[in-house]
Amino acid sequence: MAYEFVVKGEYTPVRNKFEEIIREIQDEMKPEYTFQFSLIGSGRKKLITKEIGSNKGFDFDYNLSLKKVAKGYNSAKIIRENFFKIIQKIGKKYGYQTKDNKNAITIKLIDHEKSSIVHSCDFGIVEDVLDDQENQSQKIIIRDKNASSPTYLWNERPRSRNYSFKLSNIEAAGLWEALKFEYLKLKNNNKDIEKKSYQLFIESINNVYNKYDWEN
């Protein structure tokens, strides 16, 4: 399989629609839940890809970062199920199908005539945590696919060390094209269907950054 970058004129209206959907989700989830949303990974840097000649379309990844959760609504299972219900309700209004995946709730726009996915969006439900030493980490609700019945739990999400710092250095050094090339290479060579675009983007940042001596 081979990937190519999606042009701005194609992905911008889709991003705007997803963020309109998210704002409706925010309104529907109140007062039990409040959250902020952020586009993550390659989509945040406008490096959206799609597989050439495939029926999968392109996708975005958003974090829905919980800020307030009402008492009695705070177990991983209740949170995930309530978000799924509202996302499904609002997504359906816009013509999207909703699926409960391991790390995210996914909405997809299906072209039934062509049996293809036009585009999709993954919503990860996360919480940012500070420990006693004020070190920040992030938890995400995941679904245990090995359980006999729907089971959800909080799982610490691996965070790239100095992710923003490395990316800033890469951009300042004029290595943006090298990063784009590396990201596309990782996308083309990826065999892990569970690995998300944002994870491959972080890998590409580390790979490019580690090729250079930043001390001089």
N, CA, C and O of each residue as an XYZ file, in Angstrom:
864
protein
N       0.839     -1.193      0.000
C       0.000      0.000      0.000
C       0.877      1.246      0.000
O       1.995      1.231      0.515
N       0.360      2.320     -0.580
C       1.097      3.577     -0.654
C       0.166      4.722     -0.276
O      -1.016      4.723     -0.621
N       0.722      5.694      0.440
C      -0.061      6.832      0.896
C       0.368      8.111      0.189
O       1.488      8.218     -0.311
N      -0.544      9.073      0.158
C      -0.255     10.404     -0.361
C      -0.895     11.425      0.570
O      -1.808     11.100      1.329
N      -0.408     12.665      0.505
C      -0.983     13.714      1.337
C      -2.271     14.247      0.714
O      -2.388     14.373     -0.506
N      -3.227     14.555      1.576
C      -4.509     15.111      1.150
C      -4.368     16.625      1.037
O      -3.783     17.260      1.914
N      -4.897     17.206     -0.032
C      -4.769     18.647     -0.246
C      -5.684     19.407      0.713
O      -6.710     18.891      1.158
N      -5.292     20.637      1.018
C      -6.003     21.460      1.999
C      -7.472     21.655      1.637
O      -8.343     21.605      2.505
N      -7.742     21.876      0.353
C      -9.115     22.111     -0.074
C     -10.032     20.927      0.149
O     -11.251     21.083      0.217
N      -9.443     19.729      0.263
C     -10.238     18.526      0.500
C     -10.487     18.289      1.983
O     -11.592     17.916      2.377
N      -9.446     18.508      2.820
C      -9.614     18.153      4.229
C     -10.194     19.270      5.097
O     -10.792     18.987      6.136
N     -10.029     20.534      4.694
C     -10.484     21.639      5.548
C     -11.989     21.617      5.820
O     -12.380     21.765      6.978
N     -12.856     21.440      4.813
C     -14.297     21.380      5.114
C     -14.656     20.219      6.039
O     -15.587     20.323      6.838
N     -13.922     19.117      5.930
C     -14.183     17.955      6.781
C     -13.791     18.259      8.223
O     -14.531     17.948      9.156
N     -12.622     18.871      8.395
C     -12.200     19.258      9.749
C     -13.217     20.213     10.374
O     -13.577     20.062     11.541
N     -13.672     21.183      9.609
C     -14.663     22.131     10.131
C     -15.948     21.416     10.554
O     -16.550     21.762     11.571
N     -16.363     20.425      9.775
C     -17.573     19.673     10.112
C     -17.370     18.872     11.397
O     -18.252     18.844     12.256
N     -16.207     18.218     11.534
C     -15.941     17.445     12.744
C     -15.977     18.342     13.978
O     -16.509     17.952     15.018
N     -15.412     19.541     13.863
C     -15.377     20.420     15.030
C     -16.759     20.994     15.340
O     -17.054     21.311     16.492
N     -17.591     21.126     14.335
C     -18.989     21.487     14.570
C     -19.698     20.366     15.329
O     -20.471     20.621     16.252
N     -19.426     19.127     14.932
C     -19.998     17.967     15.622
C     -19.527     17.922     17.074
O     -20.320     17.667     17.980
N     -18.237     18.169     17.291
C     -17.694     18.123     18.652
C     -18.351     19.177     19.533
O     -18.664     18.901     20.691
N     -18.562     20.371     19.010
C     -19.211     21.416     19.813
C     -20.644     21.024     20.181
O     -21.127     21.360     21.263
N     -21.312     20.321     19.286
C     -22.651     19.816     19.625
C     -22.562     18.746     20.712
O     -23.417     18.680     21.596
N     -21.531     17.914     20.644
C     -21.320     16.902     21.685
C     -21.094     17.584     23.030
O     -21.645     17.159     24.045
N     -20.277     18.648     23.037
C     -20.037     19.386     24.278
C     -21.350     19.874     24.891
O     -21.564     19.740     26.096
N     -22.218     20.436     24.068
C     -23.497     20.948     24.569
C     -24.373     19.821     25.121
O     -25.019     19.982     26.156
N     -24.390     18.693     24.434
C     -25.236     17.559     24.845
C     -24.734     16.905     26.136
O     -25.531     16.382     26.914
N     -23.422     16.931     26.365
C     -22.849     16.233     27.519
C     -23.004     17.019     28.821
O     -22.870     16.449     29.904
N     -23.283     18.310     28.728
C     -23.465     19.116     29.935
C     -24.805     18.781     30.587
O     -25.748     18.419     29.884
N     -24.913     18.896     31.930
C     -23.894     19.354     32.875
C     -23.038     18.228     33.450
O     -22.133     18.480     34.245
N     -23.322     16.983     33.049
C     -22.588     15.855     33.652
C     -21.103     15.865     33.281
O     -20.253     15.467     34.079
N     -20.800     16.322     32.064
C     -19.414     16.311     31.594
C     -19.080     17.626     30.896
O     -19.888     18.158     30.135
N     -17.896     18.137     31.159
C     -17.334     19.205     30.337
C     -15.964     18.741     29.863
O     -15.247     18.050     30.587
N     -15.609     19.123     28.652
C     -14.313     18.714     28.103
C     -13.832     19.732     27.078
O     -14.619     20.483     26.503
N     -12.530     19.737     26.866
C     -11.912     20.504     25.790
C     -11.489     19.530     24.703
O     -11.241     18.357     24.979
N     -11.408     20.010     23.467
C     -10.985     19.121     22.386
C      -9.750     19.669     21.697
O      -9.539     20.881     21.637
N      -8.945     18.766     21.181
C      -7.744     19.171     20.444
C      -7.446     18.155     19.354
O      -7.523     16.945     19.565
N      -7.107     18.673     18.193
C      -6.655     17.836     17.090
C      -5.230     17.418     17.395
O      -4.406     18.261     17.749
N      -4.921     16.143     17.268
C      -3.598     15.659     17.668
C      -2.857     15.051     16.479
O      -3.433     14.771     15.428
N      -1.554     14.860     16.691
C      -0.738     14.151     15.708
C      -0.543     14.914     14.414
O      -0.460     16.142     14.399
N      -0.470     14.161     13.328
C      -0.158     14.728     12.020
C      -1.235     15.691     11.538
O      -0.930     16.652     10.832
N      -2.486     15.448     11.909
C      -3.567     16.331     11.496
C      -3.386     17.739     12.025
O      -3.747     18.712     11.362
N      -2.827     17.849     13.219
C      -2.592     19.163     13.811
C      -1.592     19.962     12.989
O      -1.665     21.190     12.941
N      -0.668     19.276     12.348
C       0.339     19.932     11.508
C      -0.025     19.866     10.029
O       0.821     20.101      9.166
N      -1.271     19.548      9.740
C      -1.816     19.556      8.375
C      -1.142     18.531      7.462
O      -1.001     18.752      6.259
N      -0.730     17.412      8.051
C      -0.144     16.318      7.269
C      -1.137     15.155      7.247
O      -0.902     14.114      7.860
N      -2.226     15.340      6.548
C      -3.279     14.328      6.471
C      -3.006     13.442      5.269
O      -2.707     13.936      4.182
N      -3.109     12.142      5.462
C      -2.795     11.206      4.383
C      -3.992     10.324      4.045
O      -4.927     10.173      4.832
N      -3.929      9.751      2.852
C      -4.895      8.718      2.465
C      -4.182      7.698      1.594
O      -3.209      8.009      0.905
N      -4.687      6.481      1.641
C      -4.088      5.396      0.875
C      -4.527      5.504     -0.584
O      -5.718      5.592     -0.882
N      -3.549      5.495     -1.483
C      -3.826      5.658     -2.911
C      -4.617      4.466     -3.435
O      -4.222      3.313     -3.264
N      -5.736      4.767     -4.074
C      -6.533      3.725     -4.706
C      -7.323      2.840     -3.769
O      -7.897      1.840     -4.202
N      -7.365      3.189     -2.475
C      -8.083      2.342     -1.513
C      -9.491      2.883     -1.285
O      -9.878      3.905     -1.852
N     -10.241      2.185     -0.454
C     -11.605      2.618     -0.125
C     -11.709      3.111      1.318
O     -12.791      3.098      1.905
N     -10.570      3.551      1.895
C     -10.545      3.908      3.313
C     -10.654      5.404      3.578
O     -10.954      5.798      4.705
N     -10.422      6.248      2.582
C     -10.482      7.679      2.804
C      -9.387      8.168      3.741
O      -8.359      7.509      3.900
N      -9.609      9.335      4.366
C      -8.629      9.887      5.309
C      -9.302     10.098      6.656
O     -10.527     10.064      6.766
N      -8.474     10.320      7.691
C      -9.033     10.397      9.041
C      -8.372     11.484      9.869
O      -7.269     11.940      9.568
N      -9.071     11.885     10.915
C      -8.552     12.812     11.917
C      -8.592     12.131     13.282
O      -9.378     11.212     13.513
N      -7.719     12.607     14.189
C      -7.688     12.115     15.569
C      -7.859     13.296     16.515
O      -7.113     14.272     16.443
N      -8.837     13.204     17.394
C      -9.073     14.250     18.393
C      -9.015     13.664     19.797
O      -9.487     12.556     20.050
N      -8.420     14.442     20.704
C      -8.538     14.154     22.128
C      -9.722     14.927     22.686
O      -9.851     16.127     22.443
N     -10.582     14.255     23.426
C     -11.631     14.906     24.202
C     -11.175     14.841     25.653
O     -11.302     13.810     26.313
N     -10.641     15.959     26.141
C      -9.972     15.991     27.444
C     -10.946     16.427     28.539
O     -11.376     17.580     28.580
N     -11.284     15.496     29.419
C     -12.267     15.753     30.477
C     -11.775     16.817     31.456
O     -10.618     16.810     31.876
N     -12.680     17.729     31.808
C     -12.363     18.773     32.780
C     -13.214     18.641     34.045
O     -12.702     18.759     35.158
N     -14.511     18.395     33.869
C     -15.403     18.195     35.006
C     -16.299     16.996     34.741
O     -16.859     16.847     33.654
N     -16.426     16.141     35.754
C     -17.289     14.962     35.658
C     -18.167     14.930     36.907
O     -17.661     14.984     38.028
N     -19.472     14.844     36.713
C     -20.400     14.849     37.843
C     -20.272     13.567     38.664
O     -19.933     12.507     38.137
N     -20.549     13.683     39.951
C     -20.509     12.528     40.839
C     -21.496     11.471     40.353
O     -22.639     11.773     40.011
N     -21.026     10.224     40.331
C     -21.863      9.133     39.872
C     -21.761      8.865     38.380
O     -22.347      7.913     37.864
N     -21.004      9.721     37.690
C     -20.839      9.567     36.237
C     -19.368      9.356     35.866
O     -18.974      9.564     34.719
N     -18.559      8.939     36.853
C     -17.117      9.004     36.646
C     -16.401      7.672     36.470
O     -15.171      7.664     36.422
N     -17.093      6.559     36.371
C     -16.382      5.311     36.080
C     -16.043      5.270     34.596
O     -16.739      5.873     33.779
N     -14.976      4.559     34.249
C     -14.557      4.479     32.845
C     -15.685      3.952     31.969
O     -15.895      4.441     30.858
N     -16.406      2.961     32.465
C     -17.496      2.360     31.696
C     -18.627      3.357     31.446
O     -19.114      3.486     30.323
N     -19.038      4.056     32.500
C     -20.137      5.019     32.359
C     -19.738      6.158     31.426
O     -20.520      6.568     30.568
N     -18.525      6.664     31.595
C     -18.057      7.766     30.742
C     -18.058      7.344     29.276
O     -18.618      8.032     28.423
N     -17.424      6.207     28.996
C     -17.301      5.763     27.603
C     -18.675      5.488     26.983
O     -18.929      5.872     25.842
N     -19.549      4.832     27.726
C     -20.877      4.512     27.192
C     -21.717      5.768     26.971
O     -22.449      5.854     25.985
N     -21.618      6.741     27.876
C     -22.369      7.981     27.698
C     -21.859      8.781     26.503
O     -22.647      9.345     25.743
N     -20.535      8.829     26.340
C     -19.974      9.523     25.179
C     -20.372      8.813     23.889
O     -20.717      9.460     22.899
N     -20.324      7.490     23.903
C     -20.701      6.745     22.693
C     -22.146      7.054     22.306
O     -22.445      7.269     21.132
N     -23.029      7.075     23.284
C     -24.451      7.311     23.008
C     -24.667      8.676     22.353
O     -25.414      8.791     21.381
N     -24.011      9.709     22.888
C     -24.194     11.059     22.350
C     -23.491     11.216     21.004
O     -24.037     11.834     20.090
N     -22.285     10.663     20.876
C     -21.573     10.743     19.596
C     -22.366     10.034     18.508
O     -22.465     10.523     17.383
N     -22.925      8.888     18.845
C     -23.737      8.147     17.875
C     -24.969      8.958     17.469
O     -25.320      9.013     16.290
N     -25.613      9.577     18.436
C     -26.818     10.370     18.169
C     -26.515     11.542     17.234
O     -27.221     11.757     16.249
N     -25.466     12.294     17.551
C     -25.139     13.472     16.744
C     -24.515     13.067     15.415
O     -24.803     13.669     14.381
N     -23.659     12.047     15.442
C     -23.056     11.575     14.198
C     -24.094     11.129     13.192
O     -23.967     11.401     11.998
N     -25.122     10.446     13.668
C     -26.187      9.957     12.782
C     -26.889     11.109     12.081
O     -27.285     10.991     10.921
N     -27.041     12.213     12.780
C     -27.689     13.397     12.200
C     -26.911     13.929     10.997
O     -27.485     14.495     10.066
N     -25.585     13.734     11.039
C     -24.720     14.198      9.953
C     -24.406     13.090      8.942
O     -23.622     13.295      8.015
N     -25.017     11.924      9.125
C     -24.820     10.833      8.173
C     -23.677      9.894      8.485
O     -23.245      9.138      7.615
N     -23.166      9.927      9.736
C     -22.023      9.092     10.109
C     -22.458      7.829     10.856
O     -23.436      7.835     11.604
N     -21.716      6.763     10.636
C     -21.857      5.550     11.436
C     -20.845      5.602     12.575
O     -19.756      6.155     12.421
N     -21.204      5.029     13.710
C     -20.355      5.090     14.900
C     -19.923      3.692     15.310
O     -20.716      2.750     15.288
N     -18.645      3.571     15.687
C     -18.104      2.275     16.114
C     -17.282      2.459     17.379
O     -16.563      3.446     17.530
N     -17.397      1.495     18.284
C     -16.649      1.509     19.536
C     -15.382      0.689     19.361
O     -15.439     -0.541     19.360
N     -14.240      1.347     19.214
C     -12.967      0.663     19.036
C     -12.180      0.617     20.342
O     -12.629      1.132     21.366
N     -11.021      0.004     20.297
C     -10.241     -0.182     21.520
C      -9.864      1.147     22.167
O     -10.143      1.362     23.346
N      -9.234      2.037     21.410
C      -8.704      3.272     21.975
C      -9.568      4.498     21.717
O      -9.292      5.570     22.255
N     -10.594      4.357     20.914
C     -11.360      5.532     20.517
C     -12.767      5.153     20.080
O     -13.061      3.998     19.773
N     -13.620      6.162     20.064
C     -14.932      6.056     19.432
C     -14.782      6.659     18.042
O     -14.337      7.798     17.901
N     -15.147      5.907     17.024
C     -14.905      6.313     15.641
C     -16.209      6.592     14.918
O     -17.170      5.830     15.025
N     -16.232      7.702     14.173
C     -17.351      7.952     13.269
C     -16.834      7.893     11.834
O     -15.741      8.374     11.535
N     -17.631      7.300     10.957
C     -17.234      7.119      9.562
C     -18.362      7.546      8.636
O     -19.535      7.264      8.883
N     -17.979      8.236      7.558
C     -18.934      8.546      6.499
C     -18.764      7.489      5.414
O     -17.702      7.378      4.801
N     -19.820      6.717      5.186
C     -19.765      5.592      4.255
C     -20.431      5.959      2.933
O     -21.538      6.496      2.907
N     -19.733      5.656      1.829
C     -20.333      5.736      0.496
C     -20.800      4.325      0.148
O     -20.000      3.489     -0.271
N     -22.085      4.063      0.322
C     -22.597      2.706      0.157
C     -22.543      2.243     -1.297
O     -22.362      1.054     -1.558
N     -22.695      3.156     -2.233
C     -22.642      2.775     -3.645
C     -21.261      2.262     -4.030
O     -21.130      1.330     -4.823
N     -20.225      2.887     -3.455
C     -18.851      2.493     -3.773
C     -18.255      1.561     -2.716
O     -17.107      1.133     -2.836
N     -19.039      1.250     -1.683
C     -18.555      0.420     -0.564
C     -17.225      0.955     -0.032
O     -16.252      0.215      0.108
N     -17.206      2.248      0.260
C     -15.964      2.885      0.688
C     -16.214      3.827      1.862
O     -17.330      4.292      2.088
N     -15.130      4.093      2.603
C     -15.151      5.086      3.674
C     -14.651      6.399      3.079
O     -13.517      6.478      2.608
N     -15.492      7.423      3.100
C     -15.096      8.723      2.553
C     -14.074      9.382      3.471
O     -13.026      9.838      3.015
N     -14.377      9.429      4.753
C     -13.449      9.916      5.772
C     -13.963      9.464      7.138
O     -15.095      9.000      7.266
N     -13.119      9.606      8.147
C     -13.491      9.155      9.488
C     -12.799     10.006     10.540
O     -11.909     10.800     10.233
N     -13.223      9.827     11.785
C     -12.630     10.580     12.887
C     -12.627      9.720     14.144
O     -13.630      9.089     14.478
N     -11.490      9.699     14.837
C     -11.351      8.973     16.099
C     -11.393      9.958     17.261
O     -10.674     10.958     17.262
N     -12.233      9.674     18.246
C     -12.317     10.482     19.457
C     -11.773      9.675     20.633
O     -12.372      8.680     21.042
N     -10.638     10.107     21.173
C     -10.088      9.488     22.366
C     -10.529     10.272     23.595
O     -10.397     11.495     23.630
N     -11.054      9.577     24.602
C     -11.499     10.242     25.831
C     -10.355     10.179     26.833
O      -9.978      9.099     27.288
N      -9.802     11.345     27.175
C      -8.568     11.388     27.953
C      -8.719     12.281     29.178
O      -9.665     13.058     29.307
N      -7.751     12.136     30.065
C      -7.668     12.990     31.248
C      -6.204     13.273     31.522
O      -5.391     12.350     31.582
N      -5.862     14.547     31.689
C      -4.489     14.936     32.013
C      -4.313     14.920     33.526
O      -5.169     15.395     34.270
N      -3.182     14.361     33.968
C      -2.947     14.142     35.399
C      -1.598     14.723     35.791
O      -0.612     14.571     35.070
N      -1.562     15.399     36.957
C      -0.310     15.876     37.539
C      -0.023     15.080     38.802
O      -0.891     14.948     39.665
N       1.211     14.541     38.918
C       1.561     13.819     40.139
C       2.096     14.795     41.186
O       2.074     16.008     40.978
N       2.578     14.262     42.312
C       3.040     15.112     43.412
C       4.240     15.962     43.025
O       4.473     17.020     43.609
N       5.005     15.496     42.032
C       6.168     16.254     41.562
C       5.821     17.147     40.368
O       6.703     17.712     39.723
N       4.520     17.263     40.088
C       3.998     18.077     38.989
C       4.463     17.582     37.621
O       4.587     18.365     36.679
N       4.717     16.291     37.519
C       4.982     15.685     36.219
C       3.640     15.338     35.580
O       2.777     14.729     36.212
N       3.479     15.731     34.326
C       2.198     15.524     33.658
C       2.173     14.203     32.904
O       3.142     13.828     32.244
N       1.059     13.512     33.011
C       0.832     12.305     32.223
C      -0.601     12.359     31.712
O      -1.371     13.250     32.070
N      -0.941     11.402     30.878
C      -2.288     11.394     30.299
C      -2.855      9.987     30.333
O      -2.177      9.017     29.994
N      -4.116      9.893     30.751
C      -4.823      8.617     30.751
C      -5.879      8.633     29.657
O      -6.430      9.682     29.323
N      -6.151      7.459     29.106
C      -7.169      7.330     28.075
C      -8.053      6.129     28.397
O      -7.565      5.107     28.881
N      -9.336      6.251     28.132
C     -10.238      5.120     28.348
C     -10.125      4.167     27.166
O     -10.291      4.564     26.013
N      -9.837      2.897     27.469
C      -9.742      1.890     26.417
C     -10.754      0.775     26.677
O     -11.220      0.583     27.800
N     -11.075      0.059     25.623
C     -11.973     -1.095     25.740
C     -11.138     -2.361     25.728
O     -10.289     -2.544     24.855
N     -11.376     -3.230     26.690
C     -10.668     -4.509     26.769
C     -11.330     -5.492     25.815
O     -12.400     -6.026     26.106
N     -10.689     -5.728     24.677
C     -11.270     -6.601     23.658
C     -11.259     -8.068     24.060
O     -11.956     -8.886     23.459
N     -10.466     -8.406     25.082
C     -10.377     -9.805     25.505
C     -11.457    -10.184     26.522
O     -11.642    -11.361     26.830
N     -12.160     -9.188     27.035
C     -13.200     -9.466     28.030
C     -14.441    -10.039     27.351
O     -14.733     -9.725     26.197
N     -15.165    -10.883     28.082
C     -16.358    -11.529     27.520
C     -17.526    -10.557     27.371
O     -18.404    -10.764     26.534
N     -17.537     -9.496     28.182
C     -18.563     -8.462     28.082
C     -17.867     -7.106     27.988
O     -16.701     -6.994     28.364
N     -18.557     -6.068     27.493
C     -17.911     -4.759     27.341
C     -17.255     -4.280     28.631
O     -17.929     -4.056     29.636
N     -15.951     -4.128     28.593
C     -15.178     -3.728     29.765
C     -14.286     -2.547     29.389
O     -13.586     -2.582     28.377
N     -14.321     -1.502     30.218
C     -13.545     -0.296     29.933
C     -12.666      0.031     31.132
O     -13.046     -0.218     32.277
N     -11.498      0.585     30.866
C     -10.587      0.942     31.934
C      -9.719      2.109     31.518
O      -9.519      2.372     30.333
N      -9.206      2.807     32.528
C      -8.258      3.885     32.269
C      -6.877      3.280     32.045
O      -6.444      2.400     32.790
N      -6.201      3.751     31.027
C      -4.873      3.249     30.702
C      -3.950      4.438     30.470
O      -4.301      5.370     29.745
N      -2.762      4.404     31.089
C      -1.835      5.514     30.879
C      -1.342      5.495     29.445
O      -0.906      4.462     28.935
N      -1.415      6.634     28.814
C      -0.991      6.737     27.413
C       0.485      7.116     27.361
O       0.901      8.089     27.991
N       1.279      6.349     26.611
C       2.691      6.721     26.455
C       2.797      8.084     25.787
O       2.131      8.350     24.787
N       3.634      8.937     26.345
C       3.799     10.265     25.768
C       5.232     10.408     25.266
O       6.188     10.009     25.931
N       5.349     10.978     24.096
C       6.676     11.177     23.523
C       7.448     12.185     24.372
O       6.952     13.269     24.681
N       8.651     11.813     24.735
C       9.462     12.701     25.546
C       9.880     13.921     24.720
O      10.426     13.783     23.625
N       9.614     15.119     25.260
C       9.983     16.369     24.595
C       9.433     16.456     23.177
O      10.102     16.965     22.278
N       8.221     15.961     22.977
C       7.600     15.955     21.647
C       7.573     17.348     21.023
O       8.026     17.520     19.891
N       7.052     18.344     21.737
C       6.932     19.700     21.193
C       8.294     20.332     20.976
O       8.509     21.032     19.987
N       9.216     20.087     21.903
C      10.571     20.633     21.788
C      11.260     20.112     20.533
O      11.870     20.877     19.787
N      11.159     18.811     20.307
C      11.785     18.210     19.130
C      11.176     18.746     17.844
O      11.894     19.058     16.893
N       9.860     18.853     17.814
C       9.188     19.338     16.613
C       9.580     20.779     16.313
O       9.786     21.132     15.151
N       9.685     21.616     17.340
C      10.091     23.013     17.144
C      11.492     23.105     16.565
O      11.753     23.925     15.686
N      12.398     22.261     17.059
C      13.767     22.254     16.536
C      13.812     21.802     15.084
O      14.554     22.360     14.276
N      13.021     20.798     14.758
C      12.969     20.302     13.377
C      12.488     21.398     12.433
O      13.063     21.598     11.363
N      11.438     22.103     12.828
C      10.903     23.176     11.984
C      11.900     24.320     11.857
O      12.098     24.846     10.762
N      12.535     24.713     12.968
C      13.488     25.823     12.952
C      14.720     25.508     12.109
O      15.331     26.410     11.536
N      15.084     24.228     12.034
C      16.270     23.814     11.272
C      15.966     23.587      9.790
O      16.845     23.173      9.035
N      14.743     23.853      9.376
C      14.387     23.690      7.970
C      14.264     22.244      7.536
O      14.526     21.909      6.381
N      13.857     21.376      8.479
C      13.781     19.940      8.189
C      12.340     19.462      8.007
O      12.040     18.280      8.173
N      11.460     20.392      7.666
C      10.052     20.030      7.528
C       9.824     19.000      6.427
O       9.050     18.060      6.605
N      10.494     19.174      5.295
C      10.333     18.224      4.193
C      10.864     16.843      4.577
O      10.304     15.822      4.178
N      11.953     16.823      5.357
C      12.497     15.543      5.824
C      11.497     14.843      6.737
O      11.355     13.621      6.695
N      10.802     15.630      7.566
C       9.792     15.058      8.457
C       8.616     14.509      7.656
O       8.126     13.418      7.948
N       8.162     15.249      6.657
C       7.066     14.778      5.806
C       7.439     13.465      5.119
O       6.636     12.534      5.052
N       8.670     13.408      4.611
C       9.138     12.198      3.928
C       9.170     11.013      4.889
O       8.745      9.912      4.539
N       9.677     11.243      6.106
C       9.785     10.169      7.099
C       8.399      9.682      7.523
O       8.177      8.480      7.666
N       7.485     10.602      7.719
C       6.128     10.230      8.124
C       5.444      9.397      7.048
O       4.807      8.388      7.349
N       5.576      9.816      5.801
C       4.965      9.069      4.704
C       5.593      7.683      4.579
O       4.907      6.710      4.267
N       6.899      7.599      4.824
C       7.591      6.302      4.771
C       7.058      5.362      5.852
O       6.816      4.184      5.588
N       6.877      5.876      7.062
C       6.351      5.043      8.149
C       4.918      4.610      7.869
O       4.539      3.478      8.169
N       4.123      5.503      7.297
C       2.753      5.137      6.934
C       2.752      4.001      5.915
O       1.976      3.052      6.030
N       3.618      4.107      4.927
C       3.661      3.104      3.863
C       4.163      1.751      4.357
O       3.778      0.712      3.820
N       5.021      1.760      5.380
C       5.625      0.516      5.862
C       4.924     -0.068      7.086
O       5.292     -1.149      7.547
N       3.929      0.624      7.614
C       3.265      0.162      8.832
C       2.442     -1.106      8.592
O       1.647     -1.173      7.654
N       2.643     -2.105      9.449
C       1.893     -3.367      9.363
C       0.933     -3.555     10.540
O       0.162     -4.515     10.574
N       0.987     -2.634     11.499
C       0.180     -2.750     12.715
C      -1.126     -1.980     12.532
O      -1.125     -0.749     12.556
N      -2.235     -2.688     12.349
C      -3.507     -2.027     12.074
C      -4.035     -1.272     13.293
O      -4.910     -0.418     13.152
N      -3.518     -1.572     14.492
C      -3.964     -0.881     15.703
C      -3.226      0.438     15.906
O      -3.646      1.261     16.720
N      -2.127      0.649     15.173
C      -1.320      1.854     15.360
C      -1.971      3.027     14.643
O      -2.281      2.948     13.455
N      -2.176      4.120     15.382
C      -2.854      5.292     14.853
C      -1.871      6.239     14.166
O      -0.658      6.151     14.355
N      -2.429      7.143     13.365
C      -1.603      8.103     12.626
C      -0.766      8.961     13.567
O       0.398      9.240     13.281
N      -1.358      9.387     14.706
C      -0.608     10.254     15.613
C       0.601      9.531     16.203
O       1.621     10.161     16.481
N       0.497      8.196     16.400
C       1.632      7.430     16.913
C       2.758      7.362     15.882
O       3.934      7.474     16.228
N       2.394      7.181     14.628
C       3.392      7.160     13.559
C       4.030      8.532     13.392
O       5.216      8.631     13.075
N       3.257      9.582     13.601
C       3.799     10.934     13.487
C       4.839     11.188     14.571
O       5.890     11.767     14.295
N       4.559     10.763     15.799
C       5.529     10.923     16.885
C       6.797     10.119     16.590
O       7.905     10.589     16.847
N       6.635      8.916     16.055
C       7.802      8.115     15.669
C       8.636      8.836     14.624
O       9.865      8.831     14.695
N       7.978      9.454     13.660
C       8.713     10.150     12.599
C       9.477     11.346     13.164
O      10.590     11.635     12.725
N       8.882     12.044     14.137
C       9.580     13.163     14.783
C      10.837     12.659     15.484
O      11.909     13.245     15.336
N      10.708     11.579     16.243
C      11.870     11.021     16.943
C      12.944     10.570     15.966
O      14.130     10.801     16.199
N      12.541      9.929     14.876
C      13.508      9.433     13.894
C      14.298     10.568     13.260
O      15.522     10.494     13.151
N      13.596     11.622     12.840
C      14.279     12.755     12.205
C      15.156     13.476     13.221
O      16.302     13.813     12.925
N      14.627     13.711     14.401
C      15.383     14.433     15.428
C      16.670     13.699     15.789
O      17.716     14.324     15.962
N      16.596     12.382     15.903
C      17.752     11.600     16.348
C      18.831     11.440     15.285
O      19.911     10.927     15.577
N      18.556     11.868     14.063
C      19.566     11.788     13.000
C      20.602     12.910     13.094
O      21.650     12.844     12.452
N      20.310     13.936     13.889
C      21.150     15.129     13.893
C      21.758     15.390     15.266
O      21.221     14.989     16.299
N      22.901     16.079     15.239
C      23.581     16.492     16.460
C      23.094     17.897     16.800
O      23.435     18.856     16.107
N      22.307     18.023     17.850
C      21.701     19.306     18.193
C      22.535     20.095     19.197
O      22.112     21.155     19.659
N      23.707     19.587     19.534
C      24.558     20.279     20.506
C      25.390     21.367     19.851
O      25.862     22.282     20.525
N      25.575     21.273     18.525
C      26.445     22.228     17.817
C      25.628     23.189     16.963
O      26.194     24.059     16.300
